[in-house]
Amino acid sequence: MPHESQPQAPDELDARAVRTWSSLALAALGRAREDIDAINVYPVADADTGTNLYLTAEAADRALTEAFDDSGRVADATARTSLARAVRAYAHGALLGARGNSGTILAQLLRGVADVLGDAPTGHGPGRLLAGALTRAAESAYEAVAHPVEGTMLTVATAAARAGEAAGEAAGSAAEVARAAYDGARAALAETPGQLAVLGRAGVVDAGGCGLVAVLGALWQALSGEVPAAEPVRGRAVPVPQTPEPCAQEQDGPAYEVIYLLEASDAAVGELRARLDGLGDSLVVVGGDGLWNVHVHVDDPGAAVEAGVVAGRPYRIRITHFGDERRRARGERSQRAVVVLVPGEGLAGLCAEAGATTVLVPPGEVPAVAELLDAVRRAHAREVVLLPGGAELRAVAAAAAERARADGVRVAVVPTRSAVQGLAALAVHDPEATFDEDVVAMTAAAGATRYAELAVAERQSFTSAGICQAGDVLGLIDGDVAVIGSGLTETAEAVLERMLGSGGELVTLVLGPEVPEALAERLEAYVQHGHLAVDTVTYHGGRHSAPLLIGVE
């Protein structure tokens, strides 16, 4: 639940005002969330803009709350510095938690506000200061979007900034500037169906712009104490006509949404923008000072992630398959989806291409329940099969499943203990079967897959296979150390021999990022030489993956 906050006196623009704004914005987006989802037809009719804005605002509000001490004050010496710390915390939280195209743009808008309020020049009244912050917000949002389109959230932000500037030049108070910006945004939102053809045909206003109006209404309420009049979201999404042109063509587009946080330099991000722009559309890159949030729609999610690896260090990678856009335009959920937790970026791309919603979980880390719940929501299905991919991840998967059930989603957790068991389960997934039949088949496939992992010992220790020294290669079979070797190849061969001793039909090899292709070729030849009836398939785990994962079905 958001914290309770009381509105400010009309011209107070301080840390408390920012906190009140955040609380009211989160509440407003929570009320409008489902209605905004229902009118979401651009850039992809996936019915999640309201949810993405709400989750972004929730992350921002959480970060802002953490910036305050127990007495409800920002722990700092001066009011001006407290305002700077509060607004920067608010923007940083939005950057880390941004969801979807709309949430990413909202994060950049808040960063623009923070750029001005966080470094407020002396001699400027609160009204002029807020007007400048809104202008910088709109400018920075346009800069972050590779190909800005009018009739969208960007248009609404610009209209709000212009109205705010006019009020600021007239020596208006902060509350008056906020009211002018809110009114300007509402007027611009009403014009969006005439600016963007897909909105006009659907009979709706822009969903992202609708969310921004709610956020600006909350800002005015925080500064004035006046409550914006309740306005129903005008129009609801209607089915897109099934005609060859031009409507159906505009609904075509990339199949995947890829989002990740990225640690990289400004120069590297400039090159990344150019590379991603050639891969897909809806490219938005926000942030700065070494930390960025990257959002793009592509057909090749692996290539989008790889571009991030070239630029710097990507993490919190989320890959979502859009599915049938006509189904989403009608606001319908798919019957069933699969959510997979994977340890490497290459595996994330592989599972996404198979239609699964993925959550990247580097070895040794455990995601938050909220992150898995978000993935279940992004899957947008009535039924979800959750593949945790590790014994240590089953508890958090079970907790996320329980919360999803409270939302009315039927969820089953298949107890996969390794990424290769997840691949085996995903391979037999049949969305046409009944839910119980599908879960049983996936569970059986996972259970019939023995799994192994090769790792390098960091120190001398006792294991079930004897004493290992630092630098030894450990072969773990079904979670226990079974082989201790001096090299990757001979240890892998010993592990394979033990695993295939009890039979097998298919060997799956998942190579880590620094493992040469020659190792896979040698292991394939080793299997073929000693086990003629056994097939071998090789995948690249990508960054964060273990040196070698082995599955035997």
KOLFI-64426 format. One line per 4 residues: number of its first residue (from 1); for each residue y, z, x of C-alpha. Coordinates in Angstrom, 2 decimals. Last residue first. Layout:
N
NUM	Y/Z/X  ... .
This chain:
553
553	-37.58/-21.53/17.16  -36.56/-20.63/20.70  -32.92/-19.81/21.38  -31.25/-19.57/24.76 .
549	-27.70/-18.50/25.60  -26.28/-19.16/29.06  -23.20/-18.07/31.01  -21.95/-16.09/27.96 .
545	-19.25/-17.75/25.84  -15.59/-16.71/26.14  -14.46/-20.33/26.75  -16.80/-23.04/25.58 .
541	-20.31/-22.63/24.19  -21.39/-26.13/25.12  -24.46/-27.26/23.24  -27.91/-28.43/24.35 .
537	-30.95/-29.40/22.27  -34.55/-29.26/23.50  -37.75/-30.41/21.76  -41.12/-28.77/22.32 .
533	-44.31/-30.83/21.99  -44.60/-31.56/25.71  -44.39/-27.94/26.83  -44.69/-27.61/30.61 .
529	-42.97/-30.76/31.82  -40.68/-31.15/28.81  -39.44/-27.56/29.10  -38.68/-27.88/32.82 .
525	-36.99/-31.26/32.28  -34.72/-29.69/29.68  -34.04/-26.79/32.05  -33.07/-29.18/34.85 .
521	-30.77/-31.23/32.62  -29.14/-28.07/31.27  -28.52/-26.81/34.80  -27.07/-30.17/35.85 .
517	-24.35/-29.79/33.23  -22.83/-27.10/35.43  -22.20/-23.60/34.04  -18.57/-22.52/34.20 .
513	-17.75/-22.63/30.48  -21.07/-21.17/29.26  -23.95/-23.40/28.21  -25.76/-22.96/24.89 .
509	-29.39/-24.05/25.13  -31.54/-24.39/22.00  -35.30/-24.77/22.42  -37.28/-26.18/19.49 .
505	-40.95/-26.02/18.49  -42.14/-22.73/19.93  -45.19/-20.88/21.17  -45.94/-17.34/22.39 .
501	-45.62/-18.31/26.04  -42.45/-20.21/25.15  -40.31/-17.06/25.47  -41.86/-15.95/28.75 .
497	-41.58/-19.39/30.31  -38.02/-19.75/29.08  -36.98/-16.46/30.68  -38.54/-17.44/33.99 .
493	-36.80/-20.83/33.88  -33.46/-19.16/33.13  -33.92/-16.75/36.04  -34.76/-19.63/38.39 .
489	-31.66/-21.55/37.33  -29.13/-18.70/37.25  -29.96/-17.27/40.67  -31.01/-13.95/42.18 .
485	-33.32/-12.85/39.39  -34.05/-9.89/37.12  -36.14/-10.74/34.07  -36.89/-8.88/30.80 .
481	-33.64/-7.01/30.12  -33.71/-6.13/26.40  -31.62/-7.68/23.60  -34.20/-10.09/22.16 .
477	-34.80/-11.39/25.68  -32.23/-10.48/28.33  -32.37/-12.37/31.63  -30.24/-10.63/34.22 .
473	-28.77/-12.44/37.21  -28.15/-10.09/40.13  -24.56/-9.79/41.37  -24.53/-5.98/41.49 .
469	-28.09/-4.79/42.00  -30.86/-4.41/39.43  -33.47/-1.66/39.18  -36.51/-2.41/37.03 .
465	-37.32/-4.63/34.06  -36.31/-2.08/31.39  -33.09/-1.60/33.32  -31.74/0.90/35.86 .
461	-28.34/0.13/37.33  -26.50/-1.29/40.33  -23.20/-2.81/39.27  -21.66/-5.83/37.51 .
457	-24.95/-7.52/36.66  -24.56/-11.21/35.81  -25.64/-12.32/32.34  -28.27/-14.62/30.86 .
453	-28.93/-14.34/27.14  -32.09/-14.71/25.11  -32.99/-15.29/21.50  -36.17/-15.59/19.49 .
449	-35.65/-17.64/16.35  -38.02/-16.99/13.45  -35.74/-14.23/12.12  -32.78/-16.60/11.97 .
445	-34.78/-19.24/10.10  -36.18/-16.62/7.70  -32.72/-15.20/6.99  -31.36/-18.69/6.33 .
441	-34.22/-19.46/3.95  -33.86/-16.12/2.13  -30.10/-16.54/1.81  -30.47/-20.06/0.42 .
437	-33.13/-19.03/-2.10  -31.01/-16.09/-3.25  -27.89/-18.23/-3.70  -29.77/-20.97/-5.56 .
433	-30.28/-24.18/-3.64  -27.64/-26.94/-3.64  -25.60/-25.28/-0.87  -28.59/-25.59/1.49 .
429	-28.21/-23.79/4.82  -31.15/-24.73/7.06  -29.08/-25.56/10.16  -26.71/-22.64/9.54 .
425	-29.55/-20.18/9.96  -30.65/-21.72/13.24  -27.06/-21.80/14.51  -26.63/-18.14/13.56 .
421	-29.84/-17.27/15.41  -28.38/-19.04/18.44  -25.21/-16.94/18.14  -27.25/-13.77/18.41 .
417	-28.30/-10.80/16.27  -28.27/-12.51/12.88  -28.63/-10.02/10.03  -27.80/-12.37/7.11 .
413	-24.99/-10.66/5.22  -24.79/-11.63/1.55  -21.55/-11.95/-0.41  -20.79/-12.60/-4.10 .
409	-17.01/-12.72/-4.40  -15.36/-10.71/-7.21  -12.59/-9.15/-5.14  -14.60/-5.88/-4.93 .
405	-17.39/-8.00/-3.48  -15.00/-9.01/-0.70  -14.47/-5.34/0.19  -18.22/-4.78/0.46 .
401	-18.67/-7.93/2.54  -15.95/-6.79/4.96  -17.73/-3.45/5.41  -21.09/-5.18/5.96 .
397	-19.56/-7.48/8.56  -18.00/-4.48/10.33  -21.39/-2.78/10.46  -23.27/-5.92/11.50 .
393	-21.08/-6.66/14.51  -22.92/-4.52/17.07  -26.21/-6.23/16.14  -24.68/-9.61/16.94 .
389	-24.16/-13.00/15.29  -22.41/-11.68/12.16  -23.54/-14.47/9.79  -21.89/-14.01/6.36 .
385	-23.15/-16.03/3.39  -20.40/-16.43/0.80  -20.53/-17.06/-2.95  -17.56/-17.78/-5.23 .
381	-15.87/-19.77/-2.49  -12.46/-20.04/-0.86  -13.69/-19.88/2.76  -10.20/-18.62/3.59 .
377	-10.93/-15.48/1.56  -14.09/-14.81/3.56  -12.14/-15.39/6.78  -9.44/-12.93/5.66 .
373	-12.14/-10.35/4.95  -13.41/-10.88/8.49  -9.95/-10.23/9.94  -9.36/-7.24/7.63 .
369	-12.61/-5.64/8.84  -11.20/-5.73/12.35  -13.04/-7.73/15.00  -15.41/-6.15/17.54 .
365	-15.10/-7.17/21.18  -17.73/-7.02/23.92  -18.36/-10.76/23.95  -15.42/-12.76/22.50 .
361	-15.32/-12.86/18.66  -14.09/-16.18/17.26  -14.24/-16.21/13.46  -15.53/-19.39/11.84 .
357	-15.54/-20.94/8.37  -18.61/-23.16/8.15  -18.72/-26.87/7.30  -21.03/-28.10/10.07 .
353	-17.94/-29.24/11.98  -16.72/-25.66/11.80  -19.98/-24.45/13.35  -19.57/-26.79/16.34 .
349	-15.88/-25.99/16.75  -16.56/-22.26/16.82  -19.48/-22.83/19.18  -17.15/-24.54/21.62 .
345	-14.68/-21.68/21.34  -17.25/-19.05/22.23  -18.64/-15.78/20.85  -19.19/-16.84/17.21 .
341	-18.86/-15.01/13.89  -19.92/-17.34/11.07  -18.69/-17.54/7.47  -20.80/-19.75/5.18 .
337	-19.60/-21.11/1.86  -20.87/-21.32/-1.72  -19.78/-22.48/-5.18  -16.53/-24.06/-4.14 .
333	-13.49/-22.52/-5.77  -11.43/-24.46/-8.27  -7.62/-24.65/-8.26  -7.65/-28.24/-9.53 .
329	-5.98/-29.31/-6.30  -8.73/-27.45/-4.43  -11.39/-29.61/-6.03  -9.40/-32.76/-5.24 .
325	-9.12/-31.58/-1.66  -12.89/-31.31/-1.19  -13.40/-29.14/1.86  -10.46/-27.82/3.85 .
321	-12.62/-26.59/6.72  -10.99/-23.62/8.43  -10.89/-22.88/12.15  -9.39/-19.57/13.25 .
317	-8.88/-18.74/16.94  -7.73/-15.19/17.65  -7.35/-16.30/21.28  -5.89/-19.15/23.32 .
313	-5.13/-18.63/27.02  -3.02/-21.33/28.62  -2.15/-25.01/28.17  -5.54/-26.49/29.06 .
309	-7.32/-23.92/26.89  -4.96/-24.76/24.02  -5.84/-28.44/24.29  -9.50/-27.40/24.19 .
305	-8.86/-25.66/20.88  -7.42/-28.82/19.35  -10.25/-30.91/20.84  -12.84/-28.60/19.29 .
301	-11.15/-28.84/15.92  -11.63/-32.63/15.78  -10.42/-33.88/12.38  -7.10/-32.11/12.75 .
297	-4.52/-29.96/10.92  -2.36/-27.89/13.28  -1.05/-24.34/13.76  -0.22/-22.67/17.08 .
293	1.25/-19.16/17.36  2.93/-18.58/20.69  3.35/-15.88/23.33  4.99/-16.48/26.73 .
289	8.54/-15.57/25.79  8.39/-17.85/22.76  7.04/-18.09/19.24  6.22/-20.96/16.91 .
285	4.19/-24.15/17.16  3.81/-26.08/13.90  1.80/-29.30/13.65  1.16/-30.46/10.09 .
281	-0.62/-33.51/11.59  -3.52/-34.53/13.81  -4.70/-35.30/17.33  -1.67/-37.10/18.77 .
277	0.66/-34.30/17.78  -1.77/-31.90/19.44  -1.23/-33.53/22.85  2.55/-33.74/22.53 .
273	2.82/-30.14/21.39  0.54/-29.00/24.22  2.77/-30.66/26.82  5.77/-28.68/25.56 .
269	3.60/-25.58/25.39  2.78/-25.93/29.08  6.48/-26.08/29.96  7.30/-23.02/27.86 .
265	4.56/-21.03/29.58  1.34/-19.99/27.87  -0.39/-17.15/26.01  -1.64/-18.71/22.80 .
261	-2.43/-17.35/19.37  -4.65/-19.62/17.33  -4.74/-21.72/14.19  -6.85/-24.78/13.41 .
257	-6.97/-26.33/9.92  -9.74/-28.86/9.48  -10.49/-32.03/7.50  -7.53/-34.16/8.51 .
253	-5.81/-36.15/5.77  -6.24/-38.06/2.55  -4.32/-36.69/-0.43  -1.48/-39.15/0.21 .
249	-3.94/-41.99/-0.14  -5.08/-40.72/-3.50  -1.54/-40.81/-4.81  -0.46/-44.27/-3.76 .
245	-2.79/-45.70/-4.59  -6.48/-45.87/-5.44  -6.08/-43.83/-8.61  -7.82/-40.53/-9.33 .
241	-4.72/-38.78/-10.60  -4.14/-35.42/-8.89  -5.25/-32.60/-11.17  -2.38/-30.31/-12.21 .
237	-0.74/-27.55/-10.21  1.37/-25.19/-12.24  5.00/-25.39/-13.23  7.84/-22.98/-12.62 .
233	6.98/-19.69/-10.97  8.20/-17.18/-13.49  11.53/-15.55/-12.67  12.09/-11.82/-12.71 .
229	15.79/-11.12/-12.24  16.60/-9.91/-8.75  16.94/-6.11/-8.51  20.26/-4.75/-7.32 .
225	20.31/-2.10/-4.59  22.62/-4.28/-2.57  21.16/-4.58/0.92  17.45/-4.20/0.11 .
221	17.81/-6.22/-3.11  19.44/-9.09/-1.26  16.68/-9.08/1.34  14.00/-8.92/-1.38 .
217	15.51/-11.97/-3.05  15.36/-13.69/0.32  11.62/-12.99/0.59  10.97/-14.17/-2.98 .
213	12.95/-17.36/-2.34  10.84/-17.90/0.77  7.67/-17.72/-1.31  8.95/-20.43/-3.66 .
209	9.88/-22.55/-0.66  6.30/-22.32/0.56  5.00/-23.39/-2.86  7.34/-26.36/-3.24 .
205	8.25/-26.83/-6.90  5.69/-28.14/-9.37  5.19/-31.05/-11.79  2.23/-32.49/-9.90 .
201	3.83/-35.93/-9.71  7.15/-34.45/-8.62  5.55/-32.28/-5.97  3.66/-35.24/-4.46 .
197	6.89/-37.25/-4.42  8.88/-34.83/-2.29  12.65/-34.77/-2.83  12.80/-34.76/-6.65 .
193	10.20/-31.99/-6.90  12.23/-30.00/-4.31  15.43/-29.73/-6.37  14.60/-26.39/-8.03 .
189	13.87/-24.91/-4.62  17.34/-25.87/-3.41  18.99/-23.98/-6.26  16.85/-20.91/-5.64 .
185	17.58/-21.03/-1.91  21.31/-21.22/-2.48  21.17/-18.26/-4.87  19.24/-16.19/-2.31 .
181	21.59/-17.18/0.50  24.61/-16.25/-1.62  23.06/-12.90/-2.50  22.28/-12.19/1.17 .
177	25.83/-13.06/2.18  27.17/-10.78/-0.54  24.91/-7.94/0.60  26.01/-8.40/4.21 .
173	29.62/-8.22/3.07  31.70/-11.34/2.51  34.50/-12.30/4.85  34.86/-15.76/3.28 .
169	33.26/-17.19/6.42  30.21/-15.05/5.67  29.90/-16.41/2.14  29.99/-19.98/3.42 .
165	27.48/-19.13/6.15  25.10/-17.62/3.58  25.24/-20.73/1.42  24.49/-22.90/4.44 .
161	21.64/-20.62/5.54  20.03/-20.60/2.10  20.21/-24.40/1.91  18.57/-24.64/5.34 .
157	15.75/-22.26/4.37  15.06/-24.19/1.14  14.85/-27.47/3.04  12.47/-25.95/5.58 .
153	10.23/-24.58/2.82  9.71/-28.13/1.63  11.59/-30.92/-0.13  12.46/-32.51/3.19 .
149	9.74/-33.05/5.77  9.97/-31.91/9.41  7.69/-33.73/11.89  6.71/-31.48/14.82 .
145	7.76/-28.24/13.12  9.04/-25.56/15.51  12.54/-27.03/15.88  13.03/-27.04/12.11 .
141	12.04/-23.35/11.99  14.45/-22.56/14.84  17.36/-24.11/12.97  16.58/-22.30/9.71 .
137	16.34/-18.92/11.45  19.49/-19.52/13.51  21.41/-20.13/10.31  19.97/-17.01/8.67 .
133	20.94/-14.91/11.72  24.47/-16.32/11.76  24.95/-15.37/8.12  23.57/-11.88/8.83 .
129	26.10/-11.35/11.62  28.99/-12.70/9.57  28.16/-10.24/6.79  27.47/-7.29/9.11 .
125	30.87/-7.63/10.81  31.06/-9.21/14.26  33.12/-7.57/16.99  30.18/-6.80/19.26 .
121	27.45/-9.37/19.66  24.05/-8.65/18.03  21.14/-9.29/20.37  18.26/-8.33/18.11 .
117	20.21/-9.41/15.04  20.56/-12.94/16.40  17.15/-13.65/17.93  15.56/-11.42/15.29 .
113	16.70/-13.71/12.47  15.28/-16.69/14.34  12.02/-14.80/14.85  11.91/-14.10/11.13 .
109	12.22/-17.82/10.40  9.52/-18.50/13.01  7.11/-16.12/11.28  7.90/-17.71/7.92 .
105	7.02/-21.11/9.40  3.64/-19.79/10.56  3.02/-18.22/7.16  3.75/-21.51/5.40 .
101	1.44/-23.60/7.59  -1.43/-21.15/7.44  -1.52/-17.47/8.34  0.83/-15.67/10.72 .
97	-0.47/-12.27/11.87  0.67/-12.19/15.49  3.95/-13.99/14.80  4.65/-11.89/11.70 .
93	4.17/-8.70/13.71  6.52/-9.99/16.38  9.21/-10.77/13.78  9.14/-7.27/12.29 .
89	8.97/-5.61/15.71  11.99/-7.64/16.79  13.88/-6.65/13.64  13.15/-2.97/14.18 .
85	13.89/-2.88/17.89  17.21/-4.69/17.47  18.28/-2.49/14.55  17.43/0.61/16.59 .
81	19.50/-0.75/19.47  22.52/-1.01/17.19  21.93/2.44/15.69  21.74/4.03/19.11 .
77	19.25/6.16/21.03  15.82/4.93/19.99  12.71/6.11/18.14  13.12/4.01/15.01 .
73	13.41/6.51/12.23  11.02/7.51/9.43  10.49/11.05/10.68  6.98/10.16/11.88 .
69	8.32/7.51/14.26  9.10/3.92/13.29  7.83/0.93/15.26  4.40/1.27/13.63 .
65	5.97/0.56/10.24  7.44/-2.66/11.62  4.06/-3.83/12.88  2.46/-3.14/9.48 .
61	5.27/-4.93/7.66  4.84/-8.02/9.83  1.07/-8.07/9.25  1.60/-7.71/5.49 .
57	4.25/-10.43/5.49  1.78/-12.82/7.13  -0.95/-11.81/4.68  1.41/-12.38/1.72 .
53	2.58/-15.76/3.01  -1.00/-16.91/3.54  -2.08/-15.69/0.09  0.80/-17.48/-1.61 .
49	0.09/-20.67/0.33  -3.66/-20.57/-0.41  -4.43/-23.13/-3.10  -5.87/-25.80/-0.79 .
45	-3.77/-28.75/-1.94  -2.84/-29.74/1.61  0.74/-30.48/2.75  1.53/-29.86/-0.09 .
41	-0.17/-29.10/-3.42  0.22/-25.30/-3.70  1.25/-24.58/-7.32  -1.64/-22.19/-8.06 .
37	-1.37/-20.31/-4.76  2.26/-19.53/-5.63  1.19/-18.09/-8.98  -1.53/-16.01/-7.34 .
33	0.81/-14.52/-4.74  3.86/-13.88/-6.90  3.35/-10.12/-7.34  2.11/-9.62/-3.78 .
29	4.95/-11.77/-2.46  7.45/-9.48/-4.18  5.75/-6.32/-2.88  5.68/-7.64/0.68 .
25	9.33/-8.67/0.44  10.30/-5.23/-0.91  8.61/-3.40/1.95  10.00/-5.74/4.60 .
21	13.53/-5.55/3.22  13.35/-1.75/3.15  12.27/-1.73/6.79  15.05/-4.10/7.76 .
17	17.61/-1.98/5.89  16.33/1.12/7.68  16.86/-0.57/11.04  20.48/-1.37/10.26 .
13	22.64/-3.67/8.18  24.66/-1.34/5.97  27.22/-3.24/3.92  26.07/-2.66/0.33 .
9	24.58/0.85/0.66  20.90/0.45/1.32  17.95/0.18/-1.07  15.27/2.91/-1.05 .
5	11.93/2.44/0.62  8.33/3.17/-0.39  5.69/2.22/2.16  3.50/-0.77/1.36 .
1	0.00/0.00/0.00 .
